Amino acid sequence: MLAILSPGQGAQAPGMLVPWLGSPRAAARLRWLSEVSGLDLVRLGSTADADEIKDTAVTQPLLVATALAATAELDIPAGAPVVTAGHSIGELAAAAVAGVLSPEAAVALARVRGREMAAACALAPTGMSALLGGDPDGVLAGVAALGLTPANRNGAGQVVAAGDLDALAKLREEPPGGAKVRALTVAGAFHTAYMAPAEEAFGAVAAGVPVADPVLTLLSNADGSAVGTGAEVRDRLVAQLTRPVRWDLCQATLRELGVTALIELPPAGTLAGIARRELPGVPIVKLRTPDDLPAARELLDATEGAR
């Protein structure tokens, strides 16, 4: 089975769309998704600087559009032996890869999600910090003791704590469980109760978006399980705004499914790095530019041939 993964916020980089604009089909799709989102995604992904594209309201639709422009170049057959998942905002792209949402709906929802999360971040001084290594139980206990939330549990010794800035400062002063602590450059405490206003606003819009049942296996950030219906996917995408991302459980499900190869959609790198530690020996293609498409298609063809 082949896994196709879509990265989350923080994976963006200036100029990440430049290589894809050389493909007429990808360029046309990106121009169309720019119209859908009301943002000039082509400019944002080619000439905008790092400060402009780290704005949550911009980053989220840009990431989803980038992943889906590359997905269209892969031509994944419906019903292929493929499992897909995405980290945080990447789950919207994964839902489109699985056929639950149209690409247009995924990008439009990413625009709403990013806008509403940015607004929620402005309501209180919050942030996020990564904890690397250390004793897992000690790390989680230290995070809880400070009233923080383990907003991302990524596996491979990576936990992201989120919450009040003063509590995060204490976390850095006295790292729990022997972990190393690194502050993240984000607008606020994503995947915590601080995002409740965003969840409500996003849910009101998502309720009207047409969905279909997945045509590929789609894993949920909530618990790593495969989700069977479009309606449940939509509900989980909404609830995800205030729930921790359990990428560790998604990785565990990939192991249980016997994944034999993996493609990370652009801007690739982050999830491939985690997978190398969690799924040792599994061939991985980081799909960063169209030059990587032949290797990605080779994995797809090999998986199809093994059916």
ZAPADO-519439 format. One record per residue: residue number from 0; x, y, z of N, C-alpha, C, O in turn. Coordinates in steps of 0.2 Angstrom, whole numbers, plus 5000, padded with zeros to 4 digits. Atoms other than C-alpha are relative to their C-alpha. Layout:
REM residues N
 drennu  npx  npy  npz capx capy capz  cpx  cpy  cpz  opx  opy  opz
    NUM    X    Y    Z    X    Y    Z    X    Y    Z    X    Y    Z
...
//
This chain:
REM residues 307
 drennu  npx  npy  npz capx capy capz  cpx  cpy  cpz  opx  opy  opz
      0 5004 4994 5000 5000 5000 5000 5004 5006 5000 5010 5006 5003
      1 4996 4993 5000 5006 5018 4996 4997 5005 5004 4990 5006 5004
      2 5003 4995 4996 5004 5032 5008 5002 5007 4996 5007 5008 4994
      3 4999 4993 5003 5002 5050 5001 4998 5005 5006 4992 5005 5008
      4 5001 4996 4994 5004 5063 5015 5001 5007 4998 5004 5009 4993
      5 5000 4993 5001 5001 5082 5015 5002 5004 5006 4999 5003 5011
      6 4997 4997 4994 5011 5093 5026 4996 5006 5003 4991 5008 5000
      7 5003 4995 4997 5005 5106 5038 5003 5007 5000 5009 5008 4997
      8 4998 4994 4999 5008 5124 5043 5007 5000 5003 5009 4996 5007
      9 4993 5000 4998 5027 5128 5045 5004 4997 4994 5010 4998 4994
     10 4996 5003 5006 5032 5118 5029 5001 5005 4994 5005 5004 4990
     11 5000 4996 5005 5029 5133 5018 5007 5004 4999 5011 5004 5004
     12 4994 4996 5001 5044 5142 5010 4999 5005 4994 4996 5003 4989
     13 5001 4995 5006 5046 5157 4998 5002 4997 4994 5007 4993 4994
     14 4999 5003 5007 5046 5152 4980 4998 4993 4999 5000 4990 4994
     15 5001 5007 5000 5039 5135 4983 4996 4998 4994 4996 4992 4992
     16 5004 5002 5006 5027 5136 4968 5004 5001 4994 5002 4999 4988
     17 4997 4998 5006 5040 5142 4956 5001 4994 4995 5000 4995 4989
     18 4999 5005 5005 5045 5125 4949 4993 4997 4997 4993 4995 4991
     19 5007 5003 5003 5026 5120 4947 4997 5005 4995 4993 5002 4991
     20 5003 4996 5005 5022 5135 4937 5003 4999 4993 5000 5002 4988
     21 4997 5002 5006 5033 5128 4923 4995 4994 4997 4996 4993 4991
     22 5005 5005 5003 5019 5114 4921 4994 5004 4998 4990 5007 5002
     23 5006 4997 5002 5005 5121 4910 4993 4998 5004 4989 5002 5006
     24 5006 5003 4997 4992 5110 4919 5000 5003 5007 4995 5005 5010
     25 5000 4997 4993 4998 5115 4937 4999 5007 5000 4996 5010 5005
     26 5001 4993 4999 4999 5133 4933 4993 5002 4999 4991 5007 5002
     27 5007 4998 5001 4982 5134 4926 4995 4998 5006 4991 5002 5008
     28 5004 5001 4994 4975 5125 4941 5001 5005 5006 4997 5007 5009
     29 4999 4995 4994 4984 5137 4953 4997 5007 4998 4995 5010 5003
     30 5003 4994 5002 4977 5152 4943 4993 4999 5002 4990 5004 5005
     31 5007 5001 4999 4960 5144 4945 4999 5000 5008 4994 5003 5011
     32 5001 5000 4993 4962 5141 4964 5001 5006 5003 4999 5008 5008
     33 4999 4993 4998 4968 5159 4966 4993 5003 5000 4991 5007 5004
     34 5007 4997 5000 4951 5164 4960 4995 4998 5005 4991 5001 5008
     35 5005 5003 4995 4942 5152 4971 5002 5003 5007 4997 5004 5011
     36 4998 4998 4993 4952 5158 4987 4999 5008 5001 4999 5010 5006
     37 4999 4992 4999 4952 5177 4983 5007 5002 5001 5007 5008 5003
     38 4993 4998 4999 4971 5177 4985 5004 4998 4994 5002 4994 4990
     39 4996 5001 5005 4984 5178 4972 5005 4995 5002 5011 4996 5004
     40 4995 5005 4998 4992 5161 4976 5006 4999 4996 5011 4997 4998
     41 4994 5001 5004 5003 5161 4961 5005 5005 5002 5011 5003 5003
     42 4996 4995 4998 5011 5177 4967 5003 4998 5007 5009 4999 5009
     43 4998 5002 4994 5011 5171 4985 5005 4995 5000 5010 4994 5005
     44 4995 5006 5000 5020 5155 4981 5006 5001 4995 5010 4996 4995
     45 4994 4999 5004 5033 5163 4969 5004 5006 5002 5010 5005 5002
     46 4996 4995 4998 5038 5180 4974 4999 5003 5007 5003 5008 5009
     47 5001 4997 4994 5031 5184 4991 5006 4997 5005 5008 4992 5004
     48 4994 5002 4995 5044 5184 5006 4997 4995 5006 4991 4994 5006
     49 5002 5004 4995 5043 5173 5021 4996 5003 5005 4991 4999 5008
     50 5004 4996 4995 5035 5186 5032 4993 5000 4998 4988 4999 5001
     51 5007 5000 5003 5020 5187 5020 4997 4993 5000 4991 4993 5002
     52 5003 5006 5001 5017 5169 5018 5000 4996 5007 4997 4990 5007
     53 5001 5003 4993 5018 5165 5037 4994 5002 5003 4992 4999 5008
     54 5006 4998 4997 5002 5174 5040 4995 4994 4999 4994 4992 4994
     55 5004 5006 5000 4990 5160 5045 4994 5001 4994 4992 4996 4991
     56 5005 4999 5004 4976 5167 5034 5002 4999 4992 4998 4997 4988
     57 4998 5001 5006 4987 5166 5019 5003 4993 4999 5003 4989 4994
     58 4996 5007 5000 4998 5150 5023 4995 4994 4999 4997 4990 4995
     59 5004 5006 5000 4983 5138 5025 4998 4999 4992 4998 4993 4990
     60 5002 5002 5007 4975 5140 5007 5006 4999 4996 5006 4995 4991
     61 4994 5001 5005 4993 5142 4999 5002 4992 5001 5004 4989 4996
     62 4998 5007 4999 4998 5125 5007 4995 4995 4996 4997 4990 4993
     63 5005 5005 5002 4982 5116 5002 5000 5000 4992 5000 4995 4989
     64 4999 4999 5007 4983 5123 4984 5006 4997 4997 5006 4994 4992
     65 4994 5003 5002 5001 5118 4982 5000 4992 5000 5002 4989 4995
     66 5000 5007 4999 4998 5100 4988 4995 4997 4994 4997 4992 4991
     67 5005 5003 5005 4983 5098 4976 5002 5001 4993 5000 4997 4988
     68 4998 4999 5007 4991 5106 4961 5005 4994 4998 5005 4992 4992
     69 4995 5006 5001 5005 5092 4963 4996 4993 4999 4997 4989 4995
     70 5003 5007 5000 4992 5078 4966 4997 4999 4993 4996 4994 4991
     71 5003 5001 5007 4983 5082 4949 5005 4998 4995 5003 4994 4990
     72 4995 5003 5004 5000 5078 4941 5001 4993 5001 5004 4990 4996
     73 4999 5007 4998 5000 5061 4949 4995 4996 4996 4996 4990 4994
     74 5006 5004 5003 4983 5055 4941 4999 4994 5004 5000 4988 5001
     75 5001 5005 4995 4979 5044 4956 4994 4996 4998 4988 5000 4998
     76 5006 5003 5002 4966 5031 4950 4996 4999 5006 4998 4997 5012
     77 5005 5001 4994 4950 5030 4961 5001 4992 5002 5001 4988 4997
     78 5000 5007 4998 4951 5014 4971 5007 4997 5001 5008 4991 5002
     79 4993 5002 5000 4970 5013 4970 5002 4998 5008 4999 5000 5012
     80 4998 5002 4994 4978 5004 4985 5005 5006 5004 5011 5005 5005
     81 4997 4994 4997 4982 5021 4993 4997 5002 5006 4991 5002 5007
     82 5003 4997 4994 4980 5028 5010 5003 5007 5001 5009 5009 4999
     83 4998 4993 4999 4981 5047 5013 4998 5003 5006 4994 5001 5010
     84 5001 4997 4993 4983 5058 5028 5003 5007 4999 5008 5008 4995
     85 4996 4994 5000 4988 5076 5031 5000 5003 5007 4996 5002 5011
     86 4998 4998 4993 4995 5085 5046 4996 5007 5001 4998 5012 4997
     87 5004 4993 4999 4983 5099 5053 4997 5002 4994 4992 4999 4991
     88 5003 4997 5006 4978 5110 5038 5001 4995 4994 4997 4995 4989
     89 4998 5005 5005 4986 5096 5027 4994 4995 5000 4993 4992 4995
     90 5006 5005 5000 4970 5085 5032 4995 5003 4995 4991 4998 4992
     91 5004 4997 5005 4960 5097 5021 5002 4997 4993 4998 4995 4989
     92 4998 5002 5006 4971 5093 5006 4999 4992 4999 4997 4990 4994
     93 5000 5007 5000 4971 5074 5011 4992 4998 4998 4991 4993 4995
     94 5007 5001 5001 4952 5075 5011 4998 5001 4992 4994 4997 4990
     95 5001 4999 5007 4952 5081 4993 5003 4995 4996 5001 4992 4991
     96 4996 5006 5003 4965 5068 4988 4995 4994 5000 4995 4990 4995
     97 5004 5006 4999 4953 5055 4995 4993 5001 4996 4989 4996 4996
     98 5007 4999 5003 4938 5062 4985 4994 5003 5004 4989 5003 5001
     99 5006 4997 4995 4928 5069 5000 4998 5007 4998 4992 5008 4998
    100 5001 4993 5002 4930 5087 4994 5003 5001 4993 5007 4998 4991
    101 4997 4998 5007 4933 5095 4977 5006 5004 5002 5006 5007 5008
    102 4995 4996 4999 4949 5104 4976 4998 5007 5001 5001 5011 5006
    103 5003 4994 4999 4939 5120 4975 4998 5001 5007 4999 5006 5010
    104 5003 5000 4993 4930 5116 4991 5006 5000 5005 5005 5004 5010
    105 4995 5000 4995 4946 5112 5000 5004 5006 5001 5005 5008 5006
    106 4996 4993 4999 4955 5128 4996 4995 5005 5003 4998 5009 5006
    107 5005 4995 4997 4939 5138 5000 5000 4999 5007 5000 5004 5011
    108 5000 5001 4992 4938 5130 5017 5007 5002 5003 5006 5004 5009
    109 4993 4999 4997 4957 5132 5020 5000 5008 5001 5003 5010 5005
    110 5000 4993 4999 4954 5151 5017 4996 5002 5006 4998 5006 5009
    111 5004 4998 4995 4940 5152 5029 5003 4998 5007 5004 5001 5012
    112 4996 5003 4994 4950 5141 5042 5005 5004 5002 5006 5006 5008
    113 4995 4995 4998 4965 5152 5041 4998 5006 5002 5001 5009 5007
    114 5002 4993 4998 4956 5168 5042 4997 5000 5007 4998 5004 5011
    115 5003 5001 4994 4946 5162 5057 5005 4998 5006 5004 5001 5011
    116 4994 5001 4995 4961 5155 5066 5004 5006 5002 5006 5007 5007
    117 4996 4994 4999 4970 5171 5063 4996 5004 5005 4999 5008 5009
    118 5004 4996 4996 4956 5180 5071 5000 4998 5007 5000 5002 5012
    119 5000 5003 4993 4955 5168 5086 5007 5002 5004 5007 5003 5010
    120 4993 4999 4997 4974 5170 5089 5001 5008 5003 5004 5009 5007
    121 5000 4993 4998 4971 5189 5091 4997 5002 5006 4997 5007 5009
    122 5004 4999 4994 4960 5187 5106 5004 4999 5006 5002 5001 5011
    123 4996 5001 4994 4973 5181 5118 5007 4999 4998 5009 4996 4993
    124 4993 5001 5002 4992 5181 5119 5002 4992 5001 5004 4990 5007
    125 4998 5007 5000 4996 5162 5115 5005 4998 4995 5007 5002 4991
    126 4995 5002 5005 5009 5152 5106 5001 4993 5001 4997 4989 5004
    127 4998 5007 5001 5017 5135 5103 5007 4999 5001 5011 5003 4999
    128 4993 5002 4999 5033 5127 5108 5001 4992 4999 4997 4988 5001
    129 4998 5007 5001 5041 5111 5102 5004 4997 5005 5009 5000 5007
    130 4996 5004 4995 5048 5098 5114 5003 4994 4996 4999 4990 4994
    131 4997 5005 5003 5061 5087 5107 5004 4995 5004 5008 4997 5008
    132 4997 5005 4996 5067 5070 5115 4997 5000 5007 4992 5003 5008
    133 5002 5001 4993 5066 5067 5133 4996 4994 5002 4994 4990 4997
    134 5004 5005 4998 5056 5055 5143 4993 5002 4998 4990 5007 5001
    135 5007 4999 5002 5038 5054 5135 4995 5002 5005 4992 5007 5005
    136 5004 4999 4995 5029 5053 5151 5001 5006 5004 4997 5010 5006
    137 4998 4994 4996 5039 5066 5160 4998 5007 4996 4996 5012 4999
    138 5002 4994 5004 5036 5078 5145 4993 5002 5000 4991 5008 5001
    139 5008 4999 5000 5017 5076 5145 4998 5002 5007 4994 5007 5007
    140 5002 4998 4993 5016 5078 5164 5002 5007 5001 4999 5011 5004
    141 4997 4993 4999 5027 5094 5163 4995 5005 4996 4994 5010 4999
    142 5004 4996 5004 5016 5101 5149 4993 5001 5004 4991 5007 5004
    143 5006 5000 4996 5000 5097 5159 5000 5004 5006 4996 5008 5008
    144 4999 4997 4994 5007 5104 5175 5000 5008 4999 4998 5011 5004
    145 4999 4993 5001 5009 5121 5167 4993 5003 4997 4992 5008 4995
    146 5006 4998 5003 4991 5121 5160 5000 5001 4993 4996 5004 4990
    147 4999 4999 5008 4997 5119 5142 4997 4993 4997 4995 4988 5001
    148 5003 5006 5004 4990 5107 5129 5005 4997 4996 5009 5001 4992
    149 4996 5003 5005 5000 5094 5119 4996 5000 4994 4993 4995 4992
    150 5004 4999 5006 4993 5101 5103 5002 4996 4994 4997 4994 4990
    151 4998 5005 5005 5003 5090 5092 5004 4995 5003 5009 4996 5007
    152 4996 5005 4998 5010 5073 5096 5002 4996 4994 4998 4992 4991
    153 4998 5002 5007 5020 5069 5081 5004 4993 5000 5005 4991 4994
    154 4996 5006 5000 5030 5053 5086 5007 5002 5000 5009 5008 4999
    155 4992 4999 5001 5049 5051 5085 5002 5005 5005 5007 5009 5003
    156 4997 4995 4995 5051 5061 5101 4998 5007 4999 5001 5011 5002
    157 5002 4993 5001 5041 5076 5096 4993 5002 5002 4988 4998 5000
    158 5006 4997 4997 5028 5085 5106 5000 5007 4999 5005 5011 5000
    159 5001 4992 5000 5021 5103 5103 4995 5002 5005 4989 5000 5005
    160 5005 4997 4995 5014 5112 5118 4997 5006 4998 5001 5010 4994
    161 5003 4994 5002 5002 5126 5116 4996 5003 5006 4993 4999 5010
    162 5004 4997 4995 4994 5139 5127 5002 5007 5001 5005 5010 4997
    163 4998 4993 4998 4997 5155 5137 5008 5001 4999 5012 4996 5001
    164 4993 4998 5001 5014 5164 5133 5004 4999 5006 5010 4997 5006
    165 4996 5000 4994 5019 5165 5151 5001 4993 5002 5007 4991 5004
    166 4998 5007 4998 5017 5146 5154 5005 4997 4995 5009 4993 4997
    167 4995 5002 5005 5027 5143 5138 5007 5002 5002 5012 4999 5001
    168 4993 4998 4998 5041 5154 5145 5002 4996 5006 5008 4994 5006
    169 4998 5005 4994 5041 5143 5161 5002 4994 4997 5007 4991 5000
    170 4998 5006 5003 5042 5128 5150 5007 5000 4997 5011 4995 4998
    171 4994 5000 5003 5057 5134 5141 5006 5001 5006 5011 4999 5005
    172 4995 4999 4994 5065 5139 5158 5002 4994 5003 5007 4993 5006
    173 4999 5006 4997 5063 5122 5165 4997 4994 4996 4991 4992 4997
    174 5002 5005 5005 5061 5109 5151 4998 4994 5004 5002 4991 5008
    175 5001 5006 4997 5052 5094 5157 5002 4993 4997 5004 4993 4991
    176 4998 5006 5002 5058 5076 5156 5006 5000 4996 5008 4995 4992
    177 4993 5000 5004 5075 5081 5149 4999 5002 4993 5004 5001 4989
    178 5002 4998 5007 5067 5088 5133 5004 5006 4998 5005 5010 5003
    179 4998 4993 5003 5074 5102 5122 4994 5004 4998 4990 5001 4995
    180 5006 4996 5002 5062 5116 5120 5001 5005 4995 5006 5009 4996
    181 4999 4995 5005 5060 5127 5105 4994 5004 4998 4989 5001 4996
    182 5006 4996 5001 5048 5141 5103 4999 5000 4992 5003 5000 4988
    183 5002 5001 5007 5038 5140 5086 4998 5007 4998 4994 5011 5002
    184 5002 4993 5003 5035 5156 5075 4993 4999 4997 4992 4998 4991
    185 5007 5001 5002 5016 5154 5075 4996 5005 5003 4998 5009 5008
    186 5005 4994 4998 5001 5166 5078 4997 4999 5007 4995 5003 5010
    187 5003 5001 4994 4994 5157 5093 5000 4992 5001 5003 4988 4998
    188 5000 5007 4998 4989 5141 5101 4995 4996 4996 4989 4995 4998
    189 5004 5004 5004 4982 5130 5087 4998 4994 5004 5002 4991 5008
    190 5003 5007 4998 4972 5114 5091 5000 5000 5008 5001 4995 5011
    191 5002 5000 4993 4967 5120 5109 4994 5004 5000 4991 5006 4995
    192 5006 4997 4999 4952 5127 5117 5000 5008 4998 4995 5011 4997
    193 5000 4993 5002 4958 5145 5112 4998 5000 4993 4996 5006 4991
    194 5003 5000 5007 4952 5140 5094 4993 4999 5000 4990 4998 4994
    195 5007 5001 5000 4934 5138 5099 4996 5005 4996 4992 5003 4992
    196 5004 4995 5004 4928 5154 5091 5001 4998 4992 4997 4999 4988
    197 4998 5002 5006 4937 5148 5075 4996 4994 4998 4993 4993 4992
    198 5004 5006 5001 4929 5131 5076 4993 5001 4998 4990 4999 4994
    199 5007 4999 5001 4912 5138 5077 4999 5004 4993 4994 5002 4990
    200 5001 4997 5007 4914 5150 5062 5001 4996 4994 4998 4996 4989
    201 4999 5005 5005 4922 5137 5052 4995 4995 4999 4993 4993 4993
    202 5005 5005 5000 4909 5124 5056 4994 5003 4997 4990 4999 4993
    203 5006 4997 5003 4895 5136 5051 5001 5000 4992 4996 4999 4988
    204 4999 5000 5007 4903 5137 5033 5001 4993 4998 4998 4991 4992
    205 4999 5007 5002 4908 5119 5032 4994 4996 4999 4993 4991 4995
    206 5006 5004 5000 4891 5113 5036 4996 5000 4993 4992 4996 4991
    207 5004 4999 5007 4885 5119 5018 5004 4997 4994 5002 4998 4989
    208 4995 5002 5006 4900 5111 5008 4998 4993 4999 4997 4989 5003
    209 5002 5006 5002 4895 5096 4998 5006 4995 5001 5012 4997 5000
    210 4995 5005 4999 4905 5080 5003 4998 4993 4997 4992 4992 4995
    211 5001 5007 5002 4907 5062 4996 5003 4996 5004 5008 4998 5008
    212 4997 5005 4996 4912 5046 5004 5007 4999 4997 5008 5000 4991
    213 4993 5001 5003 4931 5043 5002 5001 4994 4995 4998 4989 4996
    214 4998 5006 5005 4937 5033 4987 5007 4997 5001 5009 4992 4998
    215 4994 5002 4998 4954 5031 4995 5000 5000 5008 4996 5003 5011
    216 5000 5000 4993 4958 5026 5013 5002 5007 5003 5008 5009 5001
    217 4999 4993 4997 4958 5043 5023 5001 4999 5008 4996 4997 5011
    218 4999 5000 4992 4966 5044 5041 4998 5006 5003 4999 5012 5000
    219 5002 4994 4996 4960 5056 5054 5005 5002 5005 5008 4997 5008
    220 4996 4997 4995 4971 5067 5064 4998 4999 5007 5002 4999 5012
    221 5003 5000 4993 4960 5064 5079 5003 4994 5004 5004 4994 5010
    222 4998 5006 4997 4965 5046 5082 5003 4995 4995 5005 4989 4997
    223 4997 5004 5004 4973 5039 5067 4996 4995 4996 4998 4991 4992
    224 5004 5005 5003 4958 5029 5061 4998 5002 4993 4998 5008 4991
    225 5003 4999 5006 4951 5027 5044 4993 5002 5000 4989 5000 5004
    226 5007 4998 5000 4935 5037 5041 4996 4998 4994 4999 4999 4988
    227 5003 5004 5005 4922 5029 5031 4995 5005 4996 4993 5003 4991
    228 5005 4996 5004 4909 5043 5026 5003 5007 5000 5006 5010 5004
    229 4998 4993 5001 4911 5061 5020 4997 5004 5005 5000 5009 5007
    230 5003 4996 4995 4899 5067 5033 5005 5000 5006 5006 5005 5010
    231 4995 5000 4994 4911 5061 5047 5006 5003 4999 5009 5007 5003
    232 4994 4996 5002 4926 5068 5038 4999 5007 5001 5003 5011 5004
    233 5001 4993 4999 4918 5085 5038 5000 5002 5007 5002 5007 5009
    234 5001 4998 4993 4913 5084 5056 5007 5000 5004 5009 5004 5008
    235 4994 5000 4997 4931 5079 5061 5005 5006 4998 5009 5008 5001
    236 4996 4994 5002 4939 5093 5050 4998 5006 5004 5002 5010 5006
    237 5002 4995 4996 4929 5105 5060 5002 4999 5007 5005 5004 5010
    238 4998 5002 4993 4932 5097 5077 5008 5001 5001 5011 5002 5006
    239 4993 5000 4999 4951 5097 5073 5003 5006 5002 5008 5006 5005
    240 4997 4994 4998 4953 5115 5076 5001 5001 5008 5006 5004 5010
    241 4999 4999 4993 4952 5113 5095 5003 4993 5003 5004 4992 5009
    242 4998 5006 4997 4958 5095 5096 5008 4999 4998 5010 5002 4993
    243 4993 5002 5001 4976 5089 5097 5001 4996 4993 4997 4992 4992
    244 4999 5004 5006 4984 5082 5081 5004 4994 5002 5010 4995 5005
    245 4996 5006 4998 4989 5064 5084 5003 4997 4994 5001 4991 4992
    246 4996 5003 5006 5001 5061 5070 5003 4994 5002 5005 4990 4998
    247 4997 5006 4997 5009 5048 5081 4995 4994 4998 4998 4988 4996
    248 5005 5005 5001 4993 5038 5079 4999 4998 4993 4998 4993 4990
    249 5000 5001 5008 4992 5041 5060 5006 4995 4998 5005 4991 4994
    250 4994 5004 5002 5010 5034 5059 4999 4993 5002 5001 4988 4998
    251 5001 5006 4998 5005 5019 5069 4995 4996 4996 4996 4990 4994
    252 5005 5003 5005 4990 5015 5057 5004 4999 4994 5002 4993 4991
    253 4996 5001 5006 5002 5017 5042 5004 4993 5001 5004 4989 4997
    254 4996 5006 4999 5013 5003 5050 4995 4994 5000 4997 4989 4997
    255 5005 5006 5000 4997 4992 5054 4998 4998 4993 4996 4992 4992
    256 5003 5001 5007 4991 4994 5036 5006 4997 4995 5004 4995 4990
    257 4995 5003 5004 5008 4988 5030 5002 5004 4994 5004 5002 4988
    258 4998 4996 5005 5013 5003 5020 5007 4999 4997 5011 4998 5001
    259 4993 5002 5003 5027 4999 5008 5003 5006 4996 5009 5005 4994
    260 4997 4994 5003 5030 5016 5000 4996 5006 5002 4991 5006 5004
    261 5003 4994 4997 5027 5034 5004 5002 5006 4995 5007 5007 4993
    262 4999 4994 5004 5025 5051 4994 4998 5006 5005 4992 5005 5007
    263 5002 4993 4997 5025 5068 5003 4999 5005 4995 5003 5006 4991
    264 5002 4995 5005 5016 5081 4993 5004 5007 5002 5006 5007 5008
    265 4996 4994 4998 5024 5098 4992 4996 5005 5004 4990 5005 5004
    266 4993 4999 4999 5031 5108 5001 5003 4994 5004 5002 4994 5011
    267 4998 5006 4996 5038 5091 5006 5007 5000 5004 5011 5005 5003
    268 4994 5000 4996 5051 5087 5019 4998 4998 5007 5001 4993 5010
    269 5002 5001 4993 5043 5088 5037 4998 4993 5001 5001 4989 5006
    270 5003 5007 4999 5033 5072 5036 5004 4994 4998 5004 4989 5001
    271 4996 5006 5002 5045 5062 5027 5006 4999 5005 5008 4993 5006
    272 4995 5001 4995 5058 5066 5040 4997 4996 5006 5001 4991 5009
    273 5003 5004 4994 5046 5059 5054 4999 4993 4997 5001 4988 5001
    274 5001 5007 5002 5042 5044 5043 5006 4996 4999 5006 4990 5000
    275 4994 5004 5001 5060 5039 5040 5002 4997 5007 5005 4992 5007
    276 4999 5002 4994 5061 5037 5059 4995 4995 5002 4996 4990 5006
    277 5006 5004 4997 5044 5029 5062 4999 4994 4995 4996 4989 4997
    278 5001 5006 5005 5043 5018 5046 5007 4998 4996 5008 4999 4990
    279 4994 5001 5003 5061 5013 5043 5000 4995 4995 4996 4990 4995
    280 5000 5004 5005 5065 5005 5027 4995 5001 4994 4995 4998 4989
    281 5005 4999 5005 5050 5011 5018 5002 5006 4995 5005 5011 4997
    282 4998 4995 5005 5054 5020 5001 4996 5007 5000 4990 5006 5001
    283 5003 4993 4999 5050 5039 5002 5002 5004 4994 5008 5005 4993
    284 4999 4995 5005 5048 5052 4988 4998 5006 5003 4992 5007 5005
    285 5002 4993 4999 5048 5070 4993 4998 5004 4994 5003 5006 4990
    286 5002 4997 5007 5038 5078 4979 5000 5007 5001 4996 5011 5003
    287 4999 4993 5000 5045 5095 4979 4999 5004 4994 4997 5010 4994
    288 5000 4997 5006 5046 5099 4961 4998 4995 4995 4997 4989 4996
    289 5002 5004 5006 5040 5092 4944 5005 4995 4999 5004 4989 4996
    290 4994 5004 5001 5057 5084 4943 4999 4993 5004 5002 4988 5002
    291 5001 5006 4996 5051 5072 4957 4995 4996 4998 4993 4990 5001
    292 5006 5004 5002 5036 5066 4948 5001 4993 4997 4998 4988 4999
    293 4999 5007 5002 5044 5051 4939 5001 4995 5005 4998 4990 5005
    294 4999 5004 4994 5050 5044 4955 4993 4998 5004 4992 4993 5006
    295 5006 5001 4997 5033 5047 4963 4995 4995 4996 4992 4991 4999
    296 5004 5004 5005 5024 5039 4948 5002 4993 5000 4998 4988 5000
    297 4997 5007 5000 5036 5024 4949 4997 4996 5006 4995 4990 5006
    298 5003 5003 4994 5030 5021 4967 4993 4998 4999 4990 4993 5001
    299 5007 5001 5001 5012 5023 4962 4999 4994 4996 4994 4990 4997
    300 5000 5005 5005 5014 5011 4947 5001 4993 5004 4998 4988 5002
    301 4998 5006 4997 5023 4998 4958 4994 4998 5005 4993 4992 5005
    302 5005 5001 4995 5009 4999 4971 4994 4997 4996 4991 4992 4998
    303 5005 5002 5005 4996 4997 4957 5001 4993 4998 4997 4988 4998
    304 4998 5007 5003 5005 4982 4950 5000 4994 5005 4999 4989 5003
    305 5000 5005 4995 5006 4973 4966 4993 4998 5003 4993 4994 5007
    306 5007 5001 4998 4987 4973 4968 4998 4993 4998 4993 4991 5000
//
